[in-house]
Amino acid sequence: MTVTLATDHVLEALNLDPEFVMTARHWTTNIKLFVGDDPYFIDVVDGTVTRFSDTASGFDTYSILIGGPVDAWERILAEVPKPFYQDFWSAFMRHDFTLDGDLKSLYPYHPALRRMSEILRSVHNQEA
C-alpha cells in the first residue's frame, strides 16, 4: 500500500486547528517528513504552517527530520493506531521510525508535533 499525504488539506487543517495553533505558537522550524522514499517539506513560522509540500524548492534545509518506512506510516495513520504508533515520538522510541535533527528545539513543541500526527491521521482517513 502507498501512503500519500494530502498536502493542501493538511496545511489547512493544521492552521485551522485550535489545539495545534495554541501548542505551536512561537514555533519556527523547517521539517522534512519522509514516507518511505517520498519527501514532504513543512515550514512553520511563529506557529503558522506556511508550507506543506511534496515538492522540493531547490535546496530545502530542515532542522527536524521525521519519517520511516511506508508500513510504519500505515500503522501511525491507522484510524485506531496500535500501541506506540499513536505519535511520532513513540514510534521513534519503540519502532523503525526516525526523529532526528535539532531535537532540543523540538522538545518544547512535542504537543504540537503530537497534534500534527493526529491531524495527519484524520486527514488521511478522510481522504481514504
Z-matrix of the N, CA and C atoms (Angstrom, degrees):
N
C 1 1.444
C 2 1.529 1 108.93
N 3 1.315 2 115.90 1 146.32
C 4 1.452 3 122.02 2 178.44
C 5 1.518 4 110.03 3 -104.98
N 6 1.305 5 116.63 4 138.59
C 7 1.458 6 122.24 5 176.22
C 8 1.518 7 107.40 6 -106.93
N 9 1.321 8 116.12 7 121.93
C 10 1.454 9 122.06 8 175.78
C 11 1.517 10 107.71 9 -124.09
N 12 1.320 11 116.62 10 130.38
C 13 1.450 12 121.05 11 179.94
C 14 1.530 13 109.01 12 -93.42
N 15 1.315 14 117.45 13 128.57
C 16 1.469 15 123.34 14 -179.20
C 17 1.531 16 108.02 15 -77.96
N 18 1.320 17 116.16 16 91.39
C 19 1.456 18 121.70 17 -168.69
C 20 1.533 19 113.66 18 -58.45
N 21 1.322 20 118.46 19 -46.14
C 22 1.469 21 120.50 20 -178.83
C 23 1.520 22 111.38 21 -63.65
N 24 1.336 23 115.81 22 -42.24
C 25 1.460 24 119.57 23 -179.75
C 26 1.531 25 111.79 24 -67.85
N 27 1.315 26 116.36 25 -39.15
C 28 1.461 27 119.93 26 179.65
C 29 1.526 28 110.29 27 -66.20
N 30 1.327 29 117.33 28 -44.97
C 31 1.460 30 120.69 29 179.52
C 32 1.523 31 110.32 30 -57.61
N 33 1.315 32 116.79 31 -47.49
C 34 1.464 33 120.97 32 179.87
C 35 1.532 34 111.02 33 -64.09
N 36 1.326 35 116.78 34 -44.78
C 37 1.466 36 120.63 35 -178.22
C 38 1.525 37 111.44 36 -62.89
N 39 1.323 38 117.67 37 -40.07
C 40 1.463 39 120.64 38 179.10
C 41 1.522 40 110.66 39 -63.09
N 42 1.316 41 116.42 40 -47.20
C 43 1.464 42 120.19 41 -176.14
C 44 1.523 43 113.56 42 -72.85
N 45 1.326 44 117.74 43 -18.68
C 46 1.464 45 120.99 44 178.75
C 47 1.522 46 112.82 45 -98.11
N 48 1.321 47 117.21 46 -5.66
C 49 1.458 48 120.63 47 -176.89
C 50 1.529 49 110.64 48 -86.46
N 51 1.343 50 117.98 49 115.63
C 52 1.473 51 120.12 50 -177.10
C 53 1.526 52 114.05 51 -58.58
N 54 1.328 53 117.32 52 -37.13
C 55 1.466 54 119.56 53 -179.04
C 56 1.526 55 110.84 54 -68.30
N 57 1.343 56 116.72 55 -44.47
C 58 1.463 57 118.92 56 178.12
C 59 1.527 58 110.32 57 -63.06
N 60 1.326 59 117.03 58 -45.94
C 61 1.462 60 121.08 59 -178.76
C 62 1.527 61 110.65 60 -58.13
N 63 1.325 62 117.10 61 -43.62
C 64 1.461 63 120.62 62 -179.58
C 65 1.530 64 111.66 63 -66.65
N 66 1.327 65 117.37 64 -46.37
C 67 1.466 66 120.15 65 -175.41
C 68 1.531 67 112.57 66 -76.01
N 69 1.334 68 117.11 67 -21.04
C 70 1.465 69 120.74 68 -179.13
C 71 1.526 70 113.01 69 -96.13
N 72 1.338 71 117.26 70 -4.35
C 73 1.467 72 118.50 71 -177.48
C 74 1.533 73 109.49 72 -53.71
N 75 1.294 74 116.03 73 140.23
C 76 1.473 75 125.16 74 -179.17
C 77 1.536 76 113.32 75 74.63
N 78 1.330 77 118.61 76 -2.74
C 79 1.469 78 121.14 77 -177.58
C 80 1.524 79 109.61 78 -83.13
N 81 1.302 80 116.57 79 124.79
C 82 1.459 81 122.35 80 173.75
C 83 1.519 82 106.86 81 -127.45
N 84 1.334 83 115.85 82 119.87
C 85 1.461 84 120.43 83 -176.58
C 86 1.517 85 110.25 84 -160.98
N 87 1.314 86 115.40 85 167.82
C 88 1.458 87 123.82 86 171.81
C 89 1.511 88 106.71 87 -125.16
N 90 1.328 89 115.63 88 127.19
C 91 1.460 90 121.80 89 -176.28
C 92 1.525 91 108.83 90 -120.87
N 93 1.309 92 115.48 91 137.73
C 94 1.461 93 120.28 92 169.55
C 95 1.517 94 107.04 93 -112.14
N 96 1.333 95 115.87 94 119.26
C 97 1.456 96 121.49 95 171.88
C 98 1.520 97 107.12 96 -96.49
N 99 1.299 98 117.18 97 146.29
C 100 1.462 99 118.68 98 168.82
C 101 1.517 100 109.20 99 -133.22
N 102 1.309 101 113.56 100 130.77
C 103 1.464 102 122.70 101 178.03
C 104 1.518 103 105.11 102 -110.95
N 105 1.318 104 116.54 103 98.77
C 106 1.460 105 119.18 104 -171.01
C 107 1.523 106 107.40 105 64.12
N 108 1.326 107 116.55 106 -119.63
C 109 1.468 108 121.54 107 178.66
C 110 1.526 109 112.83 108 -97.10
N 111 1.324 110 117.99 109 -0.92
C 112 1.464 111 121.71 110 -175.60
C 113 1.526 112 111.35 111 -92.10
N 114 1.360 113 116.53 112 120.26
C 115 1.466 114 119.27 113 -179.63
C 116 1.533 115 112.21 114 -90.91
N 117 1.320 116 114.98 115 150.71
C 118 1.466 117 123.83 116 172.50
C 119 1.522 118 106.84 117 -134.04
N 120 1.319 119 116.15 118 144.83
C 121 1.458 120 121.07 119 -176.61
C 122 1.524 121 109.29 120 -122.03
N 123 1.332 122 114.95 121 131.10
C 124 1.461 123 121.21 122 -178.60
C 125 1.522 124 108.27 123 -125.58
N 126 1.322 125 115.64 124 126.85
C 127 1.456 126 121.02 125 173.33
C 128 1.517 127 107.74 126 -114.21
N 129 1.321 128 115.70 127 130.48
C 130 1.459 129 122.20 128 178.00
C 131 1.527 130 106.95 129 -122.42
N 132 1.338 131 116.41 130 128.97
C 133 1.457 132 121.99 131 178.86
C 134 1.520 133 108.02 132 -126.25
N 135 1.322 134 116.20 133 114.61
C 136 1.468 135 122.26 134 -178.18
C 137 1.525 136 112.25 135 48.61
N 138 1.329 137 115.91 136 41.54
C 139 1.454 138 121.13 137 175.20
C 140 1.516 139 115.70 138 87.98
N 141 1.321 140 117.86 139 -5.25
C 142 1.463 141 121.60 140 178.07
C 143 1.523 142 109.02 141 -102.60
N 144 1.320 143 115.98 142 128.48
C 145 1.463 144 119.91 143 177.29
C 146 1.522 145 106.98 144 -78.46
N 147 1.323 146 115.51 145 112.96
C 148 1.458 147 120.57 146 -178.12
C 149 1.525 148 112.54 147 -95.26
N 150 1.332 149 115.23 148 -14.92
C 151 1.466 150 119.45 149 179.73
C 152 1.512 151 109.71 150 -154.80
N 153 1.313 152 115.91 151 132.59
C 154 1.469 153 123.31 152 168.53
C 155 1.520 154 103.76 153 -140.15
N 156 1.303 155 116.67 154 103.46
C 157 1.463 156 120.77 155 -169.01
C 158 1.519 157 111.35 156 -138.63
N 159 1.317 158 114.62 157 149.30
C 160 1.461 159 120.03 158 173.29
C 161 1.523 160 110.79 159 -101.34
N 162 1.327 161 115.78 160 11.51
C 163 1.453 162 121.88 161 -178.89
C 164 1.518 163 109.38 162 -118.58
N 165 1.304 164 115.52 163 127.91
C 166 1.458 165 119.81 164 177.39
C 167 1.522 166 109.38 165 -71.72
N 168 1.315 167 114.80 166 148.85
C 169 1.469 168 119.28 167 177.20
C 170 1.524 169 108.64 168 -118.06
N 171 1.306 170 114.78 169 62.14
C 172 1.454 171 119.73 170 -176.27
C 173 1.509 172 109.73 171 90.28
N 174 1.299 173 115.77 172 -134.42
C 175 1.465 174 120.96 173 179.12
C 176 1.517 175 107.77 174 -91.71
N 177 1.321 176 116.69 175 99.63
C 178 1.457 177 121.62 176 -176.86
C 179 1.518 178 110.43 177 -87.27
N 180 1.316 179 115.33 178 115.67
C 181 1.457 180 119.54 179 176.51
C 182 1.525 181 108.48 180 -86.66
N 183 1.299 182 115.74 181 156.58
C 184 1.454 183 120.16 182 176.90
C 185 1.520 184 108.14 183 -151.67
N 186 1.325 185 114.62 184 151.56
C 187 1.457 186 118.68 185 177.85
C 188 1.525 187 111.59 186 -105.01
N 189 1.343 188 116.07 187 -16.75
C 190 1.461 189 121.12 188 -179.52
C 191 1.527 190 108.62 189 -130.95
N 192 1.311 191 116.65 190 135.44
C 193 1.461 192 123.15 191 178.44
C 194 1.526 193 108.18 192 -118.77
N 195 1.329 194 115.71 193 125.92
C 196 1.467 195 121.62 194 -178.59
C 197 1.517 196 107.74 195 -133.52
N 198 1.324 197 117.33 196 132.66
C 199 1.452 198 117.53 197 175.50
C 200 1.509 199 113.34 198 166.19
N 201 1.316 200 112.68 199 -175.35
C 202 1.443 201 119.08 200 -179.85
C 203 1.508 202 111.06 201 176.14
N 204 1.303 203 116.36 202 -174.07
C 205 1.458 204 120.53 203 179.87
C 206 1.531 205 111.01 204 -66.30
N 207 1.313 206 115.04 205 158.41
C 208 1.465 207 121.36 206 -177.14
C 209 1.524 208 111.22 207 -56.66
N 210 1.337 209 118.05 208 -40.40
C 211 1.465 210 118.76 209 -178.59
C 212 1.527 211 112.19 210 -64.08
N 213 1.319 212 118.80 211 -32.13
C 214 1.469 213 121.25 212 175.38
C 215 1.523 214 110.12 213 -67.70
N 216 1.331 215 116.72 214 -40.54
C 217 1.466 216 120.32 215 176.88
C 218 1.524 217 111.03 216 -64.42
N 219 1.310 218 117.08 217 -39.12
C 220 1.469 219 119.49 218 177.41
C 221 1.526 220 110.16 219 -59.00
N 222 1.317 221 116.63 220 -39.43
C 223 1.466 222 120.13 221 179.41
C 224 1.535 223 111.52 222 -71.65
N 225 1.327 224 117.22 223 -40.25
C 226 1.466 225 120.74 224 178.27
C 227 1.525 226 110.99 225 -65.63
N 228 1.326 227 117.11 226 -39.52
C 229 1.463 228 121.15 227 -176.10
C 230 1.530 229 113.37 228 -88.18
N 231 1.332 230 117.13 229 1.28
C 232 1.463 231 119.74 230 177.47
C 233 1.527 232 109.72 231 -58.87
N 234 1.313 233 116.11 232 146.34
C 235 1.464 234 120.10 233 -178.56
C 236 1.534 235 111.43 234 -54.45
N 237 1.329 236 115.41 235 -41.17
C 238 1.466 237 121.12 236 173.87
C 239 1.531 238 105.94 237 -125.58
N 240 1.335 239 116.67 238 96.07
C 241 1.462 240 118.92 239 -176.16
C 242 1.530 241 112.49 240 -70.05
N 243 1.322 242 114.20 241 146.83
C 244 1.462 243 120.29 242 176.37
C 245 1.530 244 109.63 243 -69.43
N 246 1.328 245 117.91 244 162.15
C 247 1.463 246 120.43 245 178.98
C 248 1.530 247 112.24 246 -51.25
N 249 1.303 248 114.03 247 140.58
C 250 1.461 249 125.21 248 179.69
C 251 1.523 250 113.17 249 70.51
N 252 1.316 251 118.39 250 11.45
C 253 1.461 252 122.63 251 169.80
C 254 1.529 253 110.00 252 -118.51
N 255 1.344 254 117.58 253 15.91
C 256 1.455 255 120.70 254 -178.09
C 257 1.524 256 112.03 255 -72.53
N 258 1.313 257 116.98 256 -27.81
C 259 1.461 258 119.53 257 176.56
C 260 1.525 259 109.49 258 -152.89
N 261 1.334 260 115.51 259 176.22
C 262 1.458 261 120.64 260 -175.44
C 263 1.520 262 112.29 261 -64.60
N 264 1.334 263 116.55 262 -39.19
C 265 1.461 264 119.82 263 -175.68
C 266 1.530 265 111.36 264 -63.75
N 267 1.326 266 116.52 265 -47.25
C 268 1.464 267 118.49 266 -179.04
C 269 1.530 268 111.30 267 -67.84
N 270 1.327 269 117.28 268 -34.20
C 271 1.470 270 120.17 269 176.70
C 272 1.531 271 110.18 270 -66.10
N 273 1.316 272 116.55 271 -35.86
C 274 1.458 273 121.44 272 177.21
C 275 1.532 274 110.89 273 -67.96
N 276 1.319 275 116.75 274 -43.53
C 277 1.462 276 120.61 275 -176.23
C 278 1.533 277 112.68 276 -71.05
N 279 1.330 278 117.36 277 -29.72
C 280 1.464 279 119.93 278 -171.62
C 281 1.529 280 115.21 279 -118.37
N 282 1.314 281 117.69 280 -13.97
C 283 1.465 282 119.66 281 -172.48
C 284 1.526 283 110.98 282 -136.85
N 285 1.313 284 115.58 283 -175.36
C 286 1.456 285 123.60 284 -176.87
C 287 1.529 286 110.27 285 -81.07
N 288 1.338 287 115.65 286 73.01
C 289 1.453 288 121.02 287 -177.31
C 290 1.526 289 107.83 288 -139.73
N 291 1.320 290 117.17 289 151.57
C 292 1.457 291 122.41 290 -176.72
C 293 1.518 292 110.96 291 -111.13
N 294 1.298 293 115.31 292 134.69
C 295 1.462 294 123.57 293 170.86
C 296 1.519 295 103.69 294 -140.36
N 297 1.337 296 116.56 295 108.60
C 298 1.455 297 120.10 296 -169.03
C 299 1.524 298 109.93 297 -144.57
N 300 1.308 299 114.94 298 169.53
C 301 1.457 300 120.55 299 178.31
C 302 1.513 301 110.78 300 106.90
N 303 1.318 302 116.05 301 -143.92
C 304 1.455 303 122.43 302 -177.19
C 305 1.528 304 109.80 303 -81.54
N 306 1.327 305 115.51 304 73.30
C 307 1.462 306 120.57 305 -176.16
C 308 1.521 307 111.75 306 -68.01
N 309 1.318 308 117.40 307 -27.98
C 310 1.460 309 120.03 308 178.69
C 311 1.536 310 110.23 309 -60.64
N 312 1.326 311 117.37 310 -37.68
C 313 1.470 312 119.95 311 178.20
C 314 1.526 313 111.61 312 -77.91
N 315 1.320 314 116.70 313 -16.24
C 316 1.464 315 121.23 314 -179.36
C 317 1.526 316 112.28 315 -84.82
N 318 1.310 317 118.02 316 -32.26
C 319 1.470 318 121.23 317 -174.58
C 320 1.525 319 113.49 318 -49.70
N 321 1.336 320 119.70 319 -46.88
C 322 1.470 321 118.21 320 -178.55
C 323 1.532 322 113.09 321 -65.74
N 324 1.338 323 116.42 322 -17.12
C 325 1.456 324 120.47 323 -176.61
C 326 1.532 325 112.71 324 -108.37
N 327 1.342 326 115.86 325 18.49
C 328 1.461 327 118.37 326 177.33
C 329 1.527 328 112.27 327 -55.49
N 330 1.345 329 119.94 328 -40.86
C 331 1.474 330 118.42 329 177.06
C 332 1.536 331 112.63 330 -59.38
N 333 1.325 332 117.58 331 -36.55
C 334 1.467 333 120.34 332 177.67
C 335 1.527 334 110.22 333 -68.68
N 336 1.326 335 116.85 334 -40.66
C 337 1.460 336 120.64 335 178.68
C 338 1.528 337 110.89 336 -64.98
N 339 1.318 338 116.00 337 -40.87
C 340 1.471 339 119.80 338 177.97
C 341 1.527 340 110.04 339 -63.31
N 342 1.326 341 116.34 340 -43.02
C 343 1.468 342 119.62 341 178.76
C 344 1.517 343 110.36 342 -64.89
N 345 1.332 344 117.32 343 -35.93
C 346 1.457 345 120.61 344 176.96
C 347 1.524 346 110.14 345 -59.31
N 348 1.325 347 117.44 346 -43.14
C 349 1.469 348 119.86 347 179.75
C 350 1.528 349 110.52 348 -64.03
N 351 1.327 350 117.33 349 -37.23
C 352 1.468 351 120.92 350 178.34
C 353 1.527 352 111.08 351 -66.82
N 354 1.322 353 116.88 352 -38.83
C 355 1.464 354 120.78 353 179.06
C 356 1.525 355 110.20 354 -69.83
N 357 1.321 356 117.64 355 -41.49
C 358 1.460 357 120.35 356 175.02
C 359 1.526 358 110.31 357 -57.11
N 360 1.321 359 116.13 358 -43.60
C 361 1.462 360 121.07 359 179.05
C 362 1.533 361 111.01 360 -62.03
N 363 1.311 362 115.70 361 -46.38
C 364 1.458 363 120.48 362 -178.30
C 365 1.534 364 111.34 363 -62.94
N 366 1.314 365 116.88 364 -47.11
C 367 1.475 366 120.31 365 -179.78
C 368 1.522 367 109.76 366 -65.11
N 369 1.321 368 116.97 367 -42.36
C 370 1.472 369 120.66 368 -179.85
C 371 1.530 370 110.79 369 -59.63
N 372 1.315 371 117.06 370 -43.29
C 373 1.465 372 120.10 371 -177.85
C 374 1.521 373 112.69 372 -75.36
N 375 1.323 374 118.50 373 -24.87
C 376 1.470 375 121.30 374 172.85
C 377 1.515 376 110.60 375 -71.30
N 378 1.340 377 116.32 376 -35.90
C 379 1.461 378 121.47 377 -177.50
C 380 1.521 379 111.70 378 -77.38
N 381 1.326 380 117.70 379 -26.75
C 382 1.473 381 121.37 380 -174.85
C 383 1.515 382 112.24 381 -68.76
